[in-house]
Amino acid sequence: MAKKDFPKFETIEVLSVAQAIFRLEGNKINRGDFDFVTKTQQVSSKQRIVAHFDNTTVITVTDADRETAGAIAGYIQQRVIMDTLMQKEIGDFIADINAIVGREHVHQFDLGRVVWAPKLYADMVQQSNNQEDIAQYAITSGYVGRVKEKLELDFTVISAKYNREYECFRHLGHDGAGNLIGFLNKKSISNGRIQGRVKSQSISRYNNNGKVTYLNYVKELE
């Protein structure tokens, strides 16, 4: 079957269904992994959106889903334009989703990819909020302690991203007193009291030229 012969659906309707699935999955994408607890194969987000448009298992879409769907395409396209103007590298995945949601209709063979659009949108919004927080703290941030000094502080996370190269999470947050704190850890650490040793202190061009205190040997305290 030629591509032009595949069924196609209005983009806003596809995004509304994709957003409903994203919501029903707890704001995440279900890859269809095997559930070792129930000993069953999970139904993936891709399978759910295909089943909906095959009229096999119809997803109930709410007004809130449709409202969010109305923002998804425009936001993704705006971010890609801005990143292009700022000469930032646009990944193939983002470029692909951007191209799909920019059309009036989505072909059936693209449903498995467009189901990722709500997560991409949510990640972009969160990233933008994080950047605003970082910009705010970069103004006030000063160094905490001295290099090699052991510290205890109340840590509030701004971002915790997994770094494949180091196989750990790269954390950035603040100490509640306006100072930026960064560290690597094997697990994602949430807000709370932590202990660590000052590894280094530097002005970070990646964080709005804010002064960042970097820790190592970080552990959570009760």
MIMAR-921948 format. One record per residue (C-alpha): x negated, y, z. Coordinates in steps of 0.001 Angstrom, whole numbers, plus 500000, padded with zeros to 6 digits. Last residue first. Example, Ala and Ser with C-alpha at 12.3 -4.5 7.8 and 13.67 -1.06 7.14 Angstrom:
<rs>
486330498940507140;487700495500507800;
</rs>
This chain:
<rs>
483075511233557468;480069512235555394;479574511686551662;476087511024550373;473637512989548243;470064511740547910;469415514668545552;470513518302545567;470425521153543061;471013524728544237;472363526820541368;471899530550540760;474317531594538041;473206532327534495;476741531660533213;476486527951534060;474520526476531146;471907529231531465;471278527959534985;469180530092537322;467147527705539444;466822525878542741;465336522413543145;465675519092544957;467366520286548147;468170517184550212;471688515897550677;474655515569552997;478293515944552034;481531517126553666;484547517032551417;485950517467547923;485545514507545583;482473512490544689;482354510558541413;480030507619541858;476414506990540903;475523510531541913;473867513527540282;473770516961541902;474815520598541619;475815523314544099;476979526834543217;477264529330546096;480379531372546887;480664530426550559;482912527393550104;479908525249549152;480507525225545405;480826522699542621;478923520935539878;478565517186539680;476875515028537043;478183511481537430;475892508501536867;474536506251534136;471522508542533532;471940508669529751;475693508011529911;476370511087532039;479846510943533580;481294514364534278;482224515758537693;483498519335537488;484479522086539920;484023520012543078;484344521593546515;481500520605548854;481451521391552564;477771521403553546;475007519395555189;471452520084554136;467991518499554279;465194520820553130;462944519609550314;463340522980548486;464812525624550779;468364526281551989;471187527495549769;470394529683546768;472819532448545864;476056532442543933;478233535563543869;478462536302540142;478004532691539057;481013531813541235;483443533618538932;481867532316535726;481953528784537147;485665529083537937;486404530380534430;484355527563532924;486264525022534992;489592526424533774;488403526105530164;487251522541530781;490612521686532333;492443523127529310;490170521194526933;490629517954528869;494426518336528853;494432519018525098;492185516029524377;494415513898526579;497550515089524752;495896514471521329;494887510845522021;498166509466520588;497068511210517360;494539508435516758;496811505408516884;499526507289514985;497253508000512011;498274504923509965;501930505981510223;501239509290508534;501597512478510559;503515515376509009;503208519167508931;499406519014509134;497194520697511723;497697517836514176;495748515477511884;492860517848511119;492322518700514784;492387515031515732;489627514295513193;487522517313514172;487771516309517834;486664512750517052;483859513868514726;482379516123517400;482296519891516883;478838521344517633;478983524878518939;478220527654516490;480168530259518514;482467530741515513;482898526958515301;483674526730519019;486311529456518630;487918527764515611;487903524362517344;489444525897520473;492205527581518479;493032524357516606;493261522397519855;495478525060521429;497798525339518447;498276521567518165;498941521020521881;501253523944522696;504449522641521109;503742519192522528;503827520705526013;507334522051525398;508451518769523843;507225516797526856;508952519276529194;512218518797527276;511895515066527909;511081512239525488;512419508740526143;510226506215524317;511897503771521916;510709500160521856;511028498513518429;512188501571516480;509010501281514348;508305504864515398;508501503869519047;506557500633518565;503672502574516972;503632504991519912;503616502146522435;500963500097520641;498602503069520629;499226503732524312;498223500126524971;500505497400526289;498597495662529059;497572492038528695;498736489992531648;497113488180534563;499008490393537042;495891491255539026;493399490659536194;495150493209533996;493634492823530514;492984496171528870;495432497848526506;493552501115526053;496011503059528205;495330506768527750;495749508927530827;498205511349532365;499844508733534605;500760506349531778;504279507799531611;502840511270531075;500550510176528220;503461508248526670;505671511360526833;502853513474525360;502456511044522431;506233511125521866;506233514928521763;503118514927519555;504855512645517061;507940514875517041;505828518008516508;503963516303513649;507077515331511716;506836511688510674;505271509779507804;505934506320506387;503043504929504289;503424505215500504;500999508146500130;498277506037501740;498597503407499014;500000500000500000;
</rs>
